[in-house]
Amino acid sequence: MSAALLSPEGLEAALRAIGAERYHSLHPFHRLLHDGKLDRGQVQAWALNRYYYQSQIPVKDALVLARLPTSELRREWRRRLEDHDGDGHKPGGIARWLKLAEGVGLDPALVESTTAILPTTRFAVDAYVHFVRDRTLLEAIASSLTELFSPAIISERVSGMLAHYDWITAETLAYFMPRLTQAPVDSDFALAYVQAHADTVEKQQAVLAALRFKCDVLWSQLDGLYLAYVAPGLIAPGAFAPAGGR
């Protein structure tokens, strides 16, 4: 049976259903992280690998920006670059993530070099950047809609980590506070764009597939972390090895 054209509200509901089923807040590694079940080395591995994803967000946003056809749309999207790269005076998300890494005991220079990340991390993040570069503008924007679900996971992460890890402070987790307001602004714009431009069944199906793909990207990164640093402990050659020899 072929799919029917969804109303804008129906499309939003379908997108949110994907998040309810596939968002990486459901992954076992995140449950361990948020519930205080990881040791310091495992948290360090998460922070180090996650940095690569953070560092590539403005790269993918620049790819989207270059394809937007109007000044109004480019101005709207350009804010994302400043949110992550900073504006030369106020630090952005990348700088705040390096502070997070330092706060959990990592050398920021090692983190920034990305030489010690897992192959799974690199392959997943690079696949996302290539998706944004190579697919339609509509699909590229739709892939950002995991931001619809991020405020909930951020609130859970901050409260859980502060409650369970006495060596983590609110200052360490300062990256997340601006995202509680930035992410909803970004997702509101992207959702409105998708609803306005996904005007055929084929485009709507492409939009839904793009969000599923992005959820897979996030999930795959946590698969790599779990397999390397939780069980069975298969750390790739050259990847970060926590002190203590996990």
C-alpha positions in Angstrom: 0.0 0.0 0.0 1.5 3.3 -1.0 1.9 6.1 1.5 -0.6 9.0 1.5 0.4 12.7 1.5 0.5 13.8 5.1 -0.8 17.1 6.5 1.9 19.3 8.1 0.6 18.2 11.4 0.7 14.6 10.3 4.3 14.9 9.1 5.3 16.4 12.4 3.7 13.5 14.2 5.5 11.0 12.0 8.8 12.7 12.7 8.2 12.7 16.4 7.3 9.0 16.3 10.8 8.3 14.8 12.4 10.1 17.7 10.3 8.2 20.2 11.5 4.9 18.7 15.0 5.6 17.6 16.6 8.6 19.4 19.8 7.7 21.1 18.4 8.6 24.6 17.2 5.0 24.5 20.7 3.5 23.9 22.1 1.4 26.8 25.3 3.5 26.9 23.3 6.6 27.6 21.3 4.8 30.3 24.6 3.9 32.0 26.0 7.4 31.6 23.0 9.2 33.0 22.4 6.7 35.8 26.0 7.0 37.1 27.0 3.5 36.1 30.2 4.4 34.2 33.6 4.9 35.6 35.8 8.0 35.0 37.6 6.4 32.0 34.3 5.4 30.3 33.0 9.0 30.7 36.3 10.3 29.3 35.9 8.0 26.3 32.4 9.4 25.7 33.6 13.0 26.0 36.6 12.4 23.7 34.6 10.7 21.0 31.6 13.0 21.2 33.9 15.9 20.5 34.4 14.8 16.9 30.7 15.0 16.3 30.6 18.4 17.9 33.5 19.6 15.8 31.8 18.6 12.6 28.4 20.2 13.3 29.5 23.7 11.9 31.0 21.9 8.9 27.7 20.4 8.0 25.9 23.6 8.8 28.3 25.5 6.4 27.4 23.0 3.7 23.7 23.7 4.3 24.3 27.5 4.4 26.0 27.5 1.0 23.0 25.9 -0.6 20.3 28.2 0.9 18.8 30.4 -1.9 17.9 33.6 0.0 19.5 36.0 2.4 16.8 35.5 4.9 17.3 31.8 5.0 21.1 32.2 5.2 20.8 34.6 8.1 18.7 32.2 10.0 21.0 29.3 9.4 24.2 31.3 10.0 23.3 31.6 13.7 24.1 27.9 14.0 27.7 28.5 13.0 28.1 31.1 15.7 26.4 28.9 18.3 29.1 26.2 17.7 32.2 28.2 16.5 31.6 31.3 18.6 31.8 34.8 17.2 35.4 35.6 18.1 34.5 37.2 21.4 32.1 34.7 23.0 33.1 31.0 23.0 30.8 28.6 21.1 29.8 25.0 21.7 33.1 23.5 20.5 35.1 25.5 23.0 32.7 24.6 25.7 33.0 20.9 24.8 36.8 21.1 25.2 36.2 22.6 28.7 33.9 19.6 29.4 36.6 17.3 28.2 39.2 19.0 30.5 36.7 18.9 33.4 36.5 15.1 33.2 40.3 14.8 33.2 41.3 14.8 29.5 44.0 16.7 27.8 42.1 19.2 25.5 44.9 19.1 22.9 44.4 15.3 22.6 40.7 15.7 22.3 41.0 18.4 19.7 43.4 16.4 17.6 40.8 13.6 17.2 43.6 11.1 16.8 42.3 8.9 19.6 38.7 8.5 18.5 37.1 5.2 17.6 36.9 4.3 13.9 33.1 3.9 14.5 32.9 7.5 15.6 34.8 8.8 12.6 32.9 6.7 10.1 29.5 7.6 11.5 30.2 11.4 11.8 31.8 11.5 8.3 28.8 9.7 6.9 26.5 12.4 8.3 28.6 15.2 6.8 28.6 13.5 3.5 24.8 13.0 3.7 24.3 16.7 4.2 26.7 17.4 1.3 25.3 15.0 -1.2 21.5 14.8 -0.6 18.9 17.4 -1.4 18.7 20.5 0.7 15.4 19.3 2.1 16.9 16.1 3.3 19.9 17.9 4.7 17.7 20.2 6.8 15.4 17.3 7.8 18.4 15.4 9.1 18.9 18.2 11.7 15.5 17.5 13.3 17.0 15.3 16.0 17.1 18.7 17.7 13.4 18.2 18.3 14.3 15.7 21.0 17.5 17.1 22.4 16.2 19.3 25.3 14.8 16.3 27.1 18.0 14.3 26.9 20.1 17.4 27.9 18.0 17.9 31.0 18.3 14.2 31.9 22.0 14.1 31.2 22.9 17.2 33.3 20.7 16.2 36.3 21.8 12.6 36.2 25.5 13.3 35.8 25.6 15.9 38.6 23.7 13.6 40.9 25.9 10.5 40.3 29.4 11.7 39.6 30.9 13.7 42.5 33.9 14.7 40.3 31.7 16.4 37.7 30.5 20.0 38.4 27.9 22.3 36.8 30.8 24.2 35.3 32.0 21.1 33.6 28.6 20.6 32.0 28.2 24.3 31.0 28.2 23.2 27.3 24.6 22.0 27.7 22.8 25.1 29.2 22.8 27.2 26.0 21.6 24.2 24.0 18.3 24.2 26.0 17.3 27.4 24.2 19.3 27.1 21.0 18.1 23.7 20.0 14.3 24.6 20.1 14.9 27.7 18.0 16.8 25.7 15.5 14.3 22.8 15.4 11.3 25.2 15.0 12.9 26.7 11.9 13.9 23.4 10.4 10.5 21.8 11.1 8.6 24.7 9.5 10.9 24.5 6.5 10.4 20.8 6.1 6.6 21.1 6.5 6.5 23.9 3.9 8.7 22.1 1.3 7.9 18.4 1.7 4.8 18.8 -0.5 4.8 15.4 -2.2 4.6 11.9 -0.9 8.1 11.3 -2.2 9.6 14.3 -0.5 7.9 13.4 2.8 9.2 9.9 2.6 12.7 11.3 2.0 12.3 13.6 5.0 11.4 10.7 7.2 14.2 8.6 5.9 16.7 11.5 6.6 15.7 11.7 10.2 15.9 7.9 10.6 19.4 8.1 9.1 20.5 10.8 11.5 19.1 8.7 14.4 21.2 5.8 13.1 24.3 8.1 13.1 23.9 9.0 16.7 23.0 5.4 17.7 26.1 4.0 15.9 28.4 6.3 17.8 27.1 4.8 21.1 27.3 1.3 19.7 31.0 1.9 19.2 31.5 3.3 22.7 29.6 0.4 24.3 31.5 -2.3 22.4 34.9 -0.6 23.1 34.5 0.6 26.7 31.7 -1.4 28.3 31.4 -4.9 26.8 33.2 -6.8 25.4 35.9 -4.1 25.6 37.2 -4.2 22.1 39.2 -0.9 21.9 40.5 -0.3 18.4 44.2 0.1 17.8 45.3 3.7 18.4 42.0 4.6 20.1 41.8 6.2 23.6 42.5 3.7 26.4 41.5 4.8 29.9 44.0 4.8 32.7 43.8 1.5 34.4 43.8 -0.6 31.3 40.1 -1.2 30.5 
